[in-house]
């Protein structure tokens, strides 16, 4: 008999579980290989969810479902006006472009 799909443990969220009882939106971000974690404010998890809700989980670049939050202008400005919901694909592409530009400037 097939196993029933689990849903996110966050209140009123009916999305399927992808990581430790949470959906993609409510799961903590992956920090593997990332060195800027210490730059995030202590309320990042709450702020991240607030931005995703504000932007209706819609990527500001392509319009698809978003599961990450982007700093529009590079740096550590965590003001909500500098944050936007973004999908993983667009976030990776933007980060790659910014990294390439930074290497070029050096």
HUGIMO-V301806 format. One record per residue. N is the residue number from 1. PHI is phi in radians with two decimals (999 if undefined). PSI is psi as a letter, one per 20 degrees, with the letter a starting at -180 (* if undefined). Layout:
# HUGIMO-V301806
n = (N & N)
phi = (PHI & PHI)
psi = (PSI & PSI)
This chain:
# HUGIMO-V301806
n = (1 & 2 & 3 & 4 & 5 & 6 & 7 & 8 & 9 & 10 & 11 & 12 & 13 & 14 & 15 & 16 & 17 & 18 & 19 & 20 & 21 & 22 & 23 & 24 & 25 & 26 & 27 & 28 & 29 & 30 & 31 & 32 & 33 & 34 & 35 & 36 & 37 & 38 & 39 & 40 & 41 & 42 & 43 & 44 & 45 & 46 & 47 & 48 & 49 & 50 & 51 & 52 & 53 & 54 & 55 & 56 & 57 & 58 & 59 & 60 & 61 & 62 & 63 & 64 & 65 & 66 & 67 & 68 & 69 & 70 & 71 & 72 & 73 & 74 & 75 & 76 & 77 & 78 & 79 & 80 & 81 & 82 & 83 & 84 & 85 & 86 & 87 & 88 & 89 & 90 & 91 & 92 & 93 & 94 & 95 & 96 & 97 & 98 & 99 & 100 & 101 & 102 & 103 & 104 & 105 & 106)
phi = (999 & -1.16 & -1.37 & -1.18 & -1.24 & -1.56 & -1.96 & -0.95 & -1.43 & -1.32 & -0.90 & 1.12 & -1.73 & -1.94 & -1.33 & -1.21 & -1.22 & -2.17 & -2.71 & 0.78 & 1.40 & -2.14 & -1.43 & -1.00 & -1.26 & -1.64 & -1.25 & -1.14 & -1.12 & -1.41 & -1.84 & -0.99 & 1.30 & -1.88 & -1.78 & -1.71 & -0.97 & -1.18 & -1.43 & -1.37 & -1.19 & -1.10 & -1.69 & -0.98 & -1.04 & -1.19 & -1.09 & -1.01 & -1.15 & -1.07 & -1.19 & -1.05 & -1.16 & -0.98 & -1.56 & 0.97 & 0.91 & -2.05 & -1.12 & -1.28 & -1.60 & -1.98 & 1.53 & -1.35 & -1.08 & -1.85 & -2.39 & -2.37 & -2.14 & -1.92 & -1.45 & -1.02 & -1.67 & -0.94 & 2.12 & -1.98 & -1.48 & -1.69 & -1.15 & -0.93 & -1.21 & -1.80 & -2.04 & -2.63 & -1.20 & -2.61 & -1.41 & -1.01 & -1.08 & -1.19 & -1.13 & -1.10 & -1.13 & -1.12 & -1.08 & -1.10 & -1.08 & -1.14 & -1.14 & -1.12 & -1.08 & -1.13 & -1.13 & -1.12 & -1.18 & -1.32)
psi = (p & q & p & q & q & q & q & q & i & p & p & j & p & j & q & q & p & h & o & l & j & q & r & h & g & i & q & q & q & p & j & p & j & p & i & j & h & i & i & q & q & h & k & g & g & g & g & g & h & g & g & g & g & g & j & k & k & p & p & i & g & i & i & r & p & q & j & r & p & q & o & g & p & q & a & k & o & j & p & h & i & j & q & q & q & q & r & g & g & h & g & g & g & g & g & g & g & h & g & g & g & g & h & h & h & *)
